[in-house]
Amino acid sequence: MPDRKIPLLPAPASSQLPTSEMRPRRKLLRLVIYSLIATGITTLMYSAYAQVFGPPSEPGLNLNSAKRLGYKQLENIPLRYIPREYDTDLKRLVFIGDVHGMYTELQELLEQINYDKHTDHIVLTGDLVTKGPDSLKVIDFGIENGVSCVRGNQDDRVLLHYLRNKAPSEKQLWVEKALAKKLSKEQAAWLNSCPLILRADDVKGLGNVAIVHAGLIHGVPLDQQDPVAIMTMRSVHRRSRVPSSGTTGTHWARLWNRYEKHERVPLTVIYGHYAARGLDRRPLSQGLDSNCVRGGRLTALVASTRTDNPEVFSVHCRKAYSK
């Protein structure tokens, strides 16, 4: 029987596109995936914050929230307090990390630096109150001595209770609520006057300075920084650059120092909040929360017309009031 020739079927269509056509699509797919991840992380952050401070109509969930809530986003430290290169009179700016109601240690620190209210101006980096025993004394001292301060996340929680904003978990925030009930109108008004960011230019030994409680995102103008991030951030997600209060990402100060050094006029950030790192001094950032309320130290950074570089002072905090 003669062999029959079986007609060849056409080759199946390839499921693979040529390499040159695949690359643009792969890049687009990666961008879509990264965008979805960034959106998811942002949503989780805001959801976590909303559990404490309420739904998105409540404080701190977008760049406009500072204005909507009446927060003071940015203020300048008066020029008369700033020690500059060619000043002949003695002036000192005294930056102090998180006090947390540790009034006794605050007084010991001021005694160590020979504080003089006529030549020295104190700047507190937020979290003045809660956890420690003497929050009201710290506020009264601030009022009596014309102290400057920035708003910390603990200060914010107390004020939210005082102003009767929603805070759904009373058991979780009972300390802040109890303190809020003790505030006088004058004390609440002074604490509420602390802006999110303080600015001081041409500080001797430091240059241009921004003081915040927790941190800043590089590349975002000061007047557009997110209030929640300013008060709570510790790290930045490695890919999305979304700020987080957690510690698993890249420390925001590391990124700040990496990129800010290329600016024509760099800005040094002085901050608190990150107690786990303790005193954290870098060329363009100065972290001053040295964990006083947990039995660590209370730290001051002093810029003066009499010294070329700022000096660090600290005192031991005898008792741990917080775990």
C-alpha positions as CSV (number, residue, x, y, z in Angstrom):
1,M,0.0,0.0,0.0
2,P,1.6,3.3,-1.0
3,D,2.5,5.7,1.7
4,R,0.0,8.6,2.1
5,K,1.5,12.0,2.7
6,I,-0.2,13.6,5.7
7,P,-0.5,17.3,5.2
8,L,1.5,19.3,7.8
9,L,-0.6,21.4,10.2
10,P,0.4,25.0,10.6
11,A,2.8,25.6,13.5
12,P,0.9,26.6,16.7
13,A,0.9,30.3,17.4
14,S,3.7,31.1,19.8
15,S,2.5,32.2,23.2
16,Q,5.8,34.2,23.5
17,L,6.1,37.6,22.1
18,P,9.5,38.6,20.6
19,T,11.8,39.8,23.3
20,S,11.8,43.3,22.0
21,E,8.0,43.5,22.3
22,M,7.9,41.8,25.7
23,R,10.2,44.3,27.5
24,P,7.9,47.4,27.4
25,R,5.0,45.2,28.6
26,R,7.0,43.8,31.4
27,K,8.0,47.2,32.5
28,L,4.4,48.4,32.4
29,L,3.4,45.3,34.4
30,R,6.1,46.0,37.1
31,L,4.9,49.6,37.4
32,V,1.3,48.5,37.9
33,I,2.4,46.0,40.5
34,Y,4.5,48.5,42.4
35,S,1.6,51.1,42.3
36,L,-0.8,48.5,43.7
37,I,1.7,47.6,46.5
38,A,2.2,51.3,47.3
39,T,-1.5,51.9,47.4
40,G,-2.0,48.9,49.7
41,I,0.7,50.0,52.1
42,T,-0.7,53.6,52.2
43,T,-4.2,52.2,52.8
44,L,-2.9,50.0,55.7
45,M,-1.1,53.0,57.3
46,Y,-4.1,55.2,57.1
47,S,-6.4,52.4,58.4
48,A,-4.2,51.9,61.4
49,Y,-4.2,55.6,62.2
50,A,-7.9,55.7,61.7
51,Q,-8.4,53.1,64.4
52,V,-7.0,55.6,66.9
53,F,-8.2,58.9,65.5
54,G,-11.3,58.0,63.6
55,P,-12.3,57.7,59.9
56,P,-10.9,59.7,57.0
57,S,-13.0,62.7,58.0
58,E,-11.0,62.9,61.1
59,P,-7.5,64.2,61.7
60,G,-4.3,63.7,59.8
61,L,-5.1,61.6,56.7
62,N,-4.0,63.8,53.9
63,L,-1.9,66.9,53.0
64,N,-4.8,69.3,53.7
65,S,-5.6,68.0,57.1
66,A,-3.3,70.5,58.9
67,K,-5.3,73.4,57.6
68,R,-8.6,71.6,58.1
69,L,-7.9,70.9,61.7
70,G,-6.3,74.2,62.5
71,Y,-2.8,72.7,63.0
72,K,0.0,75.1,62.6
73,Q,2.0,73.5,59.9
74,L,5.1,75.7,59.9
75,E,6.5,78.6,62.0
76,N,9.8,80.4,62.2
77,I,11.7,80.8,65.4
78,P,12.1,84.5,66.0
79,L,15.4,85.9,64.8
80,R,16.3,87.4,68.2
81,Y,16.7,83.9,69.6
82,I,19.0,82.5,66.9
83,P,22.8,82.4,67.5
84,R,24.5,83.4,64.3
85,E,28.1,83.4,63.1
86,Y,28.8,87.1,63.7
87,D,26.7,87.8,66.8
88,T,28.6,89.4,69.6
89,D,26.1,88.8,72.3
90,L,25.7,85.4,74.0
91,K,22.7,83.5,72.5
92,R,21.9,79.8,72.8
93,L,19.3,77.6,71.2
94,V,18.7,74.6,73.5
95,F,17.0,71.7,71.6
96,I,15.7,69.0,74.0
97,G,14.4,65.6,73.1
98,D,11.1,64.0,74.3
99,V,10.4,65.0,77.9
100,H,7.2,63.0,78.4
101,G,6.3,64.7,81.7
102,M,9.8,64.1,83.3
103,Y,9.9,67.5,84.9
104,T,12.6,66.7,87.5
105,E,15.0,65.5,84.8
106,L,14.2,68.5,82.7
107,Q,15.3,70.8,85.5
108,E,18.4,68.8,86.2
109,L,19.3,69.1,82.5
110,L,18.8,72.8,82.5
111,E,20.9,73.1,85.6
112,Q,23.7,71.2,83.9
113,I,23.8,73.6,81.0
114,N,23.5,76.6,83.3
115,Y,20.3,77.7,81.7
116,D,19.6,81.4,81.7
117,K,16.2,82.5,80.3
118,H,17.7,85.9,79.3
119,T,20.2,84.4,76.9
120,D,18.9,80.9,76.1
121,H,15.8,79.8,74.2
122,I,14.5,76.3,74.7
123,V,13.0,74.3,71.8
124,L,11.2,71.0,72.7
125,T,11.0,68.3,70.0
126,G,7.5,67.2,70.9
127,D,5.9,64.6,73.2
128,L,6.2,67.0,76.1
129,V,3.4,65.1,78.0
130,T,2.1,61.7,79.0
131,K,3.8,58.6,80.4
132,G,5.9,60.5,83.0
133,P,4.6,61.9,86.3
134,D,4.6,65.7,85.8
135,S,3.1,66.6,82.4
136,L,1.3,69.7,83.7
137,K,4.5,71.0,85.3
138,V,6.3,70.7,82.0
139,I,3.6,72.7,80.3
140,D,3.6,75.4,83.0
141,F,7.4,75.7,82.7
142,G,7.0,76.1,78.9
143,I,4.4,78.9,79.4
144,E,6.5,80.7,82.0
145,N,9.7,80.6,80.1
146,G,8.5,81.3,76.5
147,V,9.6,77.9,75.4
148,S,9.2,76.9,71.7
149,C,7.8,73.4,70.8
150,V,6.6,71.2,68.0
151,R,3.6,69.0,68.2
152,G,4.3,65.3,69.0
153,N,2.0,62.4,68.6
154,Q,1.4,62.1,72.3
155,D,0.6,65.8,72.6
156,D,-1.8,65.4,69.7
157,R,-3.7,62.6,71.3
158,V,-4.2,64.6,74.5
159,L,-5.4,67.6,72.5
160,L,-7.8,65.5,70.4
161,H,-9.4,64.4,73.7
162,Y,-9.5,67.9,75.0
163,L,-11.1,69.2,71.9
164,R,-13.6,66.3,72.0
165,N,-12.6,64.8,68.6
166,K,-13.4,61.2,68.1
167,A,-11.1,58.6,69.7
168,P,-13.0,55.3,69.6
169,S,-10.9,53.2,72.0
170,E,-11.2,54.8,75.4
171,K,-9.4,51.9,77.1
172,Q,-6.5,52.2,74.7
173,L,-6.1,56.0,75.3
174,W,-7.3,56.3,78.9
175,V,-4.0,58.0,79.9
176,E,-4.3,60.7,77.3
177,K,-8.0,61.2,78.2
178,A,-7.3,61.5,81.9
179,L,-4.6,64.1,81.3
180,A,-6.8,66.0,78.9
181,K,-9.4,66.4,81.6
182,K,-6.8,68.1,83.9
183,L,-5.7,70.7,81.3
184,S,-6.6,74.3,82.0
185,K,-7.7,76.5,79.1
186,E,-4.3,78.2,79.2
187,Q,-2.4,74.9,79.3
188,A,-4.4,73.5,76.4
189,A,-4.0,76.7,74.4
190,W,-0.3,76.7,74.8
191,L,0.2,73.0,73.9
192,N,-2.1,73.5,70.9
193,S,0.0,76.4,69.8
194,C,3.0,74.1,69.1
195,P,3.3,73.8,65.3
196,L,4.2,70.7,63.4
197,I,7.4,72.2,62.1
198,L,9.7,75.0,63.4
199,R,12.3,76.6,61.1
200,A,15.4,78.5,62.0
201,D,18.0,79.7,59.5
202,D,21.7,80.4,59.8
203,V,22.1,78.7,63.2
204,K,25.8,78.7,64.1
205,G,27.2,75.3,63.7
206,L,24.0,73.9,62.1
207,G,23.0,76.1,59.2
208,N,19.4,76.0,58.2
209,V,17.3,73.9,60.6
210,A,13.9,72.3,60.7
211,I,12.6,71.0,64.0
212,V,9.9,68.2,64.0
213,H,8.8,65.5,66.3
214,A,9.3,62.4,64.1
215,G,10.6,63.1,60.6
216,L,10.3,64.5,57.1
217,I,10.1,63.1,53.6
218,H,12.9,64.3,51.4
219,G,11.8,66.3,48.3
220,V,8.5,67.4,49.8
221,P,8.2,71.2,50.7
222,L,7.9,71.8,54.4
223,D,4.4,73.4,54.0
224,Q,3.2,70.3,52.2
225,Q,4.5,67.5,54.5
226,D,1.9,65.2,55.8
227,P,0.9,65.9,59.5
228,V,0.7,62.2,60.4
229,A,4.1,61.4,59.0
230,I,5.7,64.5,60.7
231,M,4.4,63.2,64.1
232,T,4.8,59.4,63.8
233,M,7.2,58.3,61.1
234,R,10.3,56.2,61.8
235,S,11.1,54.6,58.5
236,V,10.3,54.8,54.7
237,H,9.3,51.8,52.6
238,R,12.3,50.9,50.4
239,R,10.4,50.8,47.1
240,S,7.3,53.0,47.5
241,R,8.9,55.6,49.7
242,V,5.7,55.6,51.8
243,P,6.4,56.7,55.4
244,S,5.7,54.4,58.3
245,S,5.7,54.5,62.1
246,G,7.3,51.0,62.0
247,T,11.0,50.2,61.8
248,T,11.2,47.6,59.0
249,G,11.9,50.1,56.2
250,T,14.8,52.4,55.7
251,H,15.3,54.9,58.5
252,W,14.0,58.2,57.1
253,A,17.1,60.1,58.4
254,R,19.4,57.8,56.4
255,L,17.6,58.8,53.2
256,W,17.4,62.5,54.2
257,N,21.2,62.6,54.7
258,R,21.8,60.7,51.5
259,Y,19.9,63.2,49.3
260,E,20.0,66.4,51.2
261,K,23.7,66.7,51.0
262,H,23.4,67.4,47.3
263,E,21.2,70.5,47.9
264,R,22.8,73.9,47.4
265,V,21.6,75.0,50.8
266,P,21.1,71.8,52.9
267,L,18.6,71.6,55.7
268,T,19.4,69.9,59.0
269,V,16.5,68.2,60.8
270,I,16.3,68.0,64.6
271,Y,13.8,65.5,65.9
272,G,12.8,63.2,68.7
273,H,10.3,60.2,68.7
274,Y,12.7,57.4,67.8
275,A,13.7,56.3,71.3
276,A,14.9,52.9,70.2
277,R,17.8,54.5,68.4
278,G,18.7,56.9,71.2
279,L,20.9,59.8,70.4
280,D,21.4,59.6,66.7
281,R,23.7,62.3,65.3
282,R,24.3,62.6,61.5
283,P,25.6,65.4,59.4
284,L,22.2,66.6,58.4
285,S,19.9,65.2,61.2
286,Q,20.0,65.1,65.0
287,G,17.9,62.6,66.8
288,L,17.5,63.6,70.4
289,D,15.0,61.1,72.0
290,S,17.3,59.1,74.3
291,N,14.4,57.2,76.1
292,C,14.2,59.2,79.3
293,V,10.7,58.0,80.2
294,R,12.0,54.4,80.1
295,G,14.9,55.0,82.4
296,G,17.3,56.2,79.7
297,R,18.6,59.8,79.4
298,L,17.2,63.2,78.7
299,T,19.3,65.0,76.0
300,A,19.9,68.5,74.9
301,L,21.7,69.9,71.8
302,V,23.0,73.4,72.5
303,A,24.0,75.8,69.7
304,S,25.8,78.9,70.9
305,T,27.4,82.1,69.6
306,R,30.4,81.1,71.8
307,T,31.1,77.7,70.3
308,D,31.8,76.7,66.7
309,N,29.8,73.4,66.9
310,P,26.7,72.4,68.9
311,E,27.4,70.6,72.2
312,V,25.4,67.6,73.6
313,F,24.4,67.4,77.3
314,S,22.4,64.7,79.0
315,V,21.2,63.6,82.4
316,H,20.2,60.1,83.7
317,C,16.5,59.4,84.2
318,R,16.2,57.5,87.4
319,K,12.9,55.7,87.0
320,A,11.2,54.0,84.1
321,Y,7.5,55.0,83.8
322,S,6.9,53.3,80.5
323,K,7.8,49.9,79.1
